[in-house]
Amino acid sequence: MSRESTITAFPPSAKAITPNDSTDLTDHSGQPVGMTVYCGTGGNISVIPVGDTDPVTFVVGDGALLPVEVKRVRSTGTTAGDLVGLFY
């Protein structure tokens, strides 16, 4: 499945993320949604990208923004903190 997206503006919504190995990210009404993740405190962050099933681990510094849209932030393997999901 080919998927292209173009960022034309900053996402208007944000919410704190608590990593979880079995629960996908949701918007404020509980609907599943892909998010870009801001990491306030650096470390490792294990995520499952939208359109994928396997986890990927990024090593990030303080204030990093992941360059991928994710559907889940896993607690296993995640040491980064102060995580915020940005979404439409």
Secondary structure, 3 states (H helix, E strand, C coil): CCCCCCCCCCCCEEEECCCCCCCCCECCCCCECCEEEEEEECEEEEEEECCCCCCEEEEECCCEECCCCEEEEECCCCCCEEEEEEEC
